[in-house]
Amino acid sequence: MATLSDDPRSATNPLFNDNKLKLGVFGHNGPPPSMTLVPELFKPTWDNSVKVSKMVDAAGFEAIVPYARWRPFGAPNANNGKVFETATWAAATAASTSHSCVMATLHTSALHPILAAKEATTIDHISHGRFAINIVCGWFVPEIEMFGHEIRPHGDRYAHAHEWIELMKLVWSTEEPVNFEGKHIRSKGAVSLPKPFQTPFPALMNAGGSPEGQHFAAKHCDIAFVLPQDPSPDAIRAQVETYRRLAREEYGRHIQVWCTGYVVQRETEAEAKEYLRRYVEDFGDNEAADMFIKYQLESAKTISPEIINKIRHALMAGAGGVALVGTPDQIAERLGLLSDCGLDGILLSWIDYEEGMKSFTADVLPRLVQMGLRK
């Protein structure tokens, strides 16, 4: 069974390099994923966004990943909805960088696969093979209804996604027009030219957590993106191995496993914890968090208030990602532990991306090199 290091895309795409712990930055095409209204929150203008992307690129990070949002959680003009569309954003970001893999987060419920295939190929050529797709099946009902669709049952969302990516792979790999007859998608005379820069096609990532989602990622994707439900090392290690075993035993594939983490870096642990408390407790966006919980957690009505409060805190702190809170030594140690649990990479976010990248690159990155996690 071939490993990712044997992948021909490693010639151009850093996602396939041999760093033990790969790094990326998540979410600076919009406000940070932390659900907070703290005044110093990163402002996602294009100039600010491209400045951060260039910092990430210069630091040698493997990935630059946007999130897709078509409407806000909360009021129609809520700040959390001011998010750049990810394909056009990725194209411009790819043209502004030279090392990192740039991703586009594409909703299968919003885009026809022929359009998505053409967009992906275009960005792949702009980046000279540094592109990947983060595939999202969609769950936020008001967004899906904007496009004139009804929300599919959970299993049908992934059945649709299987056909979506299968048609994309088909038009990426065949020269002649083809007919595609699926249960959810049909296309007559489908073709997409030119072909992608990467062979056989751009890298793919998905964050499926359900059994259907795990099978989708294991079968089709290069990276499984997980949100650890339990932060203990044993639980994370088991979650990672479950994905690897599924990909290996069911589909004969090797797959990377990544997660997200929010960084609060200060000179002392007390300062870091106090800043986390400030932006969560004093400025938390309750409206956004409650709407997320309402639509994402189908069992929310039966979950105890204590658990709901923990979920709300995690969303405000960093959209449910792993906490990287403390001094540079503590953050580096935590990243080392995550690597020991089998994670291949982590996408980072900050309340202020520019200041966060400066501090992380100066103080944490050298420690990761010393630990043998990065070259």
TIBAVO-286335 format. One line per field, with one value per residue (C-alpha): residue number from 1; chain; x, y, z negated. Coordinates in steps of 0.5 Angstrom, whole numbers. Layout:
! TIBAVO-286335
n <- (NUM/...);
chain <- (A/...);
u <- (X/...);
v <- (Y/...);
w <- (Z/...);
***
This chain:
! TIBAVO-286335
n <- (1/2/3/4/5/6/7/8/9/10/11/12/13/14/15/16/17/18/19/20/21/22/23/24/25/26/27/28/29/30/31/32/33/34/35/36/37/38/39/40/41/42/43/44/45/46/47/48/49/50/51/52/53/54/55/56/57/58/59/60/61/62/63/64/65/66/67/68/69/70/71/72/73/74/75/76/77/78/79/80/81/82/83/84/85/86/87/88/89/90/91/92/93/94/95/96/97/98/99/100/101/102/103/104/105/106/107/108/109/110/111/112/113/114/115/116/117/118/119/120/121/122/123/124/125/126/127/128/129/130/131/132/133/134/135/136/137/138/139/140/141/142/143/144/145/146/147/148/149/150/151/152/153/154/155/156/157/158/159/160/161/162/163/164/165/166/167/168/169/170/171/172/173/174/175/176/177/178/179/180/181/182/183/184/185/186/187/188/189/190/191/192/193/194/195/196/197/198/199/200/201/202/203/204/205/206/207/208/209/210/211/212/213/214/215/216/217/218/219/220/221/222/223/224/225/226/227/228/229/230/231/232/233/234/235/236/237/238/239/240/241/242/243/244/245/246/247/248/249/250/251/252/253/254/255/256/257/258/259/260/261/262/263/264/265/266/267/268/269/270/271/272/273/274/275/276/277/278/279/280/281/282/283/284/285/286/287/288/289/290/291/292/293/294/295/296/297/298/299/300/301/302/303/304/305/306/307/308/309/310/311/312/313/314/315/316/317/318/319/320/321/322/323/324/325/326/327/328/329/330/331/332/333/334/335/336/337/338/339/340/341/342/343/344/345/346/347/348/349/350/351/352/353/354/355/356/357/358/359/360/361/362/363/364/365/366/367/368/369/370/371/372/373/374/375);
chain <- (A/A/A/A/A/A/A/A/A/A/A/A/A/A/A/A/A/A/A/A/A/A/A/A/A/A/A/A/A/A/A/A/A/A/A/A/A/A/A/A/A/A/A/A/A/A/A/A/A/A/A/A/A/A/A/A/A/A/A/A/A/A/A/A/A/A/A/A/A/A/A/A/A/A/A/A/A/A/A/A/A/A/A/A/A/A/A/A/A/A/A/A/A/A/A/A/A/A/A/A/A/A/A/A/A/A/A/A/A/A/A/A/A/A/A/A/A/A/A/A/A/A/A/A/A/A/A/A/A/A/A/A/A/A/A/A/A/A/A/A/A/A/A/A/A/A/A/A/A/A/A/A/A/A/A/A/A/A/A/A/A/A/A/A/A/A/A/A/A/A/A/A/A/A/A/A/A/A/A/A/A/A/A/A/A/A/A/A/A/A/A/A/A/A/A/A/A/A/A/A/A/A/A/A/A/A/A/A/A/A/A/A/A/A/A/A/A/A/A/A/A/A/A/A/A/A/A/A/A/A/A/A/A/A/A/A/A/A/A/A/A/A/A/A/A/A/A/A/A/A/A/A/A/A/A/A/A/A/A/A/A/A/A/A/A/A/A/A/A/A/A/A/A/A/A/A/A/A/A/A/A/A/A/A/A/A/A/A/A/A/A/A/A/A/A/A/A/A/A/A/A/A/A/A/A/A/A/A/A/A/A/A/A/A/A/A/A/A/A/A/A/A/A/A/A/A/A/A/A/A/A/A/A/A/A/A/A/A/A/A/A/A/A/A/A/A/A/A/A/A/A/A/A/A/A/A/A/A/A/A/A/A/A/A/A/A/A/A/A/A/A/A/A/A/A);
u <- (0/3/4/3/11/10/5/7/4/9/13/9/4/7/2/5/12/16/15/12/8/5/2/-3/-7/-15/-20/-17/-22/-27/-27/-23/-28/-28/-35/-33/-34/-28/-26/-19/-22/-18/-21/-22/-20/-17/-11/-10/-12/-7/-2/-3/-3/4/7/4/8/14/14/14/7/4/-3/-8/-15/-21/-28/-34/-40/-46/-50/-48/-50/-55/-57/-57/-52/-48/-40/-39/-42/-37/-33/-30/-32/-27/-25/-24/-20/-16/-14/-12/-8/-5/-2/0/4/9/10/4/-2/-8/-15/-22/-28/-33/-40/-43/-50/-48/-44/-45/-39/-37/-37/-33/-28/-27/-26/-21/-17/-16/-13/-9/-6/-5/-2/3/0/-1/-8/-13/-21/-24/-31/-37/-43/-47/-52/-54/-61/-62/-56/-58/-65/-62/-60/-67/-65/-68/-64/-62/-63/-56/-54/-57/-52/-46/-49/-50/-43/-40/-43/-41/-33/-34/-36/-31/-25/-28/-28/-21/-19/-22/-21/-28/-34/-38/-45/-46/-52/-53/-59/-57/-53/-54/-50/-50/-43/-39/-32/-27/-21/-16/-14/-11/-4/-3/-4/-9/-12/-12/-11/-18/-20/-26/-29/-34/-35/-41/-40/-42/-37/-31/-33/-33/-26/-23/-25/-24/-20/-12/-14/-19/-20/-23/-25/-23/-29/-25/-18/-15/-9/-12/-18/-15/-10/-16/-20/-14/-13/-20/-19/-13/-15/-22/-18/-13/-18/-24/-21/-13/-11/-7/-10/-7/-11/-11/-15/-16/-13/-14/-8/-7/0/3/9/6/0/-4/-4/-6/-12/-14/-14/-18/-23/-24/-26/-30/-34/-34/-35/-37/-42/-48/-53/-48/-46/-54/-55/-50/-52/-59/-57/-51/-53/-60/-60/-59/-66/-64/-57/-56/-55/-48/-46/-49/-45/-39/-40/-42/-35/-31/-35/-33/-26/-24/-30/-29/-22/-16/-14/-7/-6/0/7/11/14/7/4/10/9/2/3/8/3/-2/4/5/-2/-2/-4/-1/-2/-6/-10/-9/-13/-12/-16/-11/-8/-2/0/-1/3/9/9/8/14/19/18/14/16/24/22/18/24/29/24/24/17/19/25);
v <- (0/7/12/19/20/16/21/24/31/31/35/41/40/41/37/31/33/29/34/30/35/40/46/51/57/57/62/69/69/72/73/68/62/64/66/73/80/82/89/87/81/80/85/80/86/83/87/84/77/77/80/74/69/72/71/64/62/65/61/55/52/47/50/56/54/58/57/57/61/64/67/69/66/71/77/78/83/80/80/73/73/78/72/72/66/61/59/66/68/62/64/71/68/62/68/72/66/61/55/54/49/54/51/52/50/48/46/40/43/50/48/43/39/41/48/46/41/47/52/47/46/54/55/49/52/59/55/51/45/48/47/43/42/42/38/40/37/42/42/50/50/57/57/51/54/60/56/53/46/43/40/32/27/26/19/22/28/24/19/26/28/21/22/29/28/21/26/31/25/23/29/31/24/23/27/25/27/22/21/20/17/17/18/25/28/27/30/29/30/32/34/39/42/43/38/39/41/36/28/25/31/36/34/33/34/33/33/28/25/21/14/16/22/17/13/18/21/14/13/19/24/25/28/27/33/31/35/31/30/28/32/26/23/16/19/23/17/12/17/18/10/9/13/10/3/5/7/2/-4/-2/2/0/7/11/18/24/26/33/38/45/49/56/59/64/65/70/70/67/62/66/72/67/64/71/73/67/68/76/74/68/71/78/78/72/72/68/69/66/60/58/58/54/49/49/47/43/39/35/32/39/39/33/35/37/45/44/40/46/51/47/47/54/56/51/55/62/60/57/53/47/46/44/49/51/56/58/60/58/52/50/51/47/41/41/40/35/31/32/29/23/22/20/27/29/36/42/48/54/60/67/72/77/73/78/79/71/69/74/71/64/64/67/63/57/55/54/50/45/45/43/37/34/36/40/41);
w <- (0/2/-3/-3/-2/5/7/14/11/6/12/11/6/-2/-4/-2/-5/-11/-17/-23/-25/-19/-21/-17/-19/-19/-18/-16/-10/-15/-23/-27/-28/-35/-37/-40/-39/-43/-40/-38/-33/-27/-21/-15/-9/-3/-5/-12/-9/-4/-9/-14/-8/-6/-13/-14/-7/-9/-16/-12/-14/-10/-9/-8/-10/-9/-12/-8/-10/-6/-11/-19/-25/-28/-25/-18/-18/-24/-24/-23/-16/-13/-10/-3/2/2/9/11/5/6/13/11/5/9/14/8/4/7/2/-2/0/1/0/2/-2/2/0/4/3/6/12/18/19/26/24/18/22/27/21/17/24/25/18/18/24/21/15/20/16/9/8/4/3/-4/-2/-6/-6/-9/-15/-16/-14/-13/-8/-4/-3/0/6/6/4/-2/-7/-6/-11/-14/-10/-4/-4/-4/1/5/4/6/13/13/12/16/22/21/21/27/31/28/31/38/44/48/45/41/38/31/28/20/16/14/19/27/32/40/44/38/39/36/39/38/33/26/25/20/22/22/18/13/5/2/-6/-9/-17/-17/-24/-23/-21/-14/-14/-16/-10/-6/-8/-8/-1/3/-1/-3/-10/-15/-19/-26/-32/-38/-43/-49/-49/-53/-49/-50/-46/-41/-39/-39/-34/-30/-29/-28/-22/-19/-20/-17/-11/-11/-12/-8/-2/-2/-3/-8/-10/-14/-20/-22/-27/-29/-35/-38/-40/-46/-47/-53/-57/-63/-63/-68/-63/-57/-61/-63/-56/-54/-60/-57/-50/-52/-58/-57/-50/-48/-42/-45/-39/-34/-39/-40/-33/-31/-37/-35/-27/-28/-34/-33/-40/-43/-46/-50/-52/-60/-61/-64/-57/-53/-57/-56/-48/-48/-52/-47/-41/-43/-45/-38/-35/-39/-37/-41/-47/-46/-51/-55/-54/-48/-52/-54/-47/-44/-49/-47/-40/-41/-45/-39/-35/-39/-39/-31/-29/-22/-22/-26/-23/-28/-29/-33/-35/-32/-26/-25/-32/-33/-27/-29/-36/-34/-29/-33/-40/-38/-31/-33/-39/-34/-30/-36/-38/-31/-29/-24/-19);
***
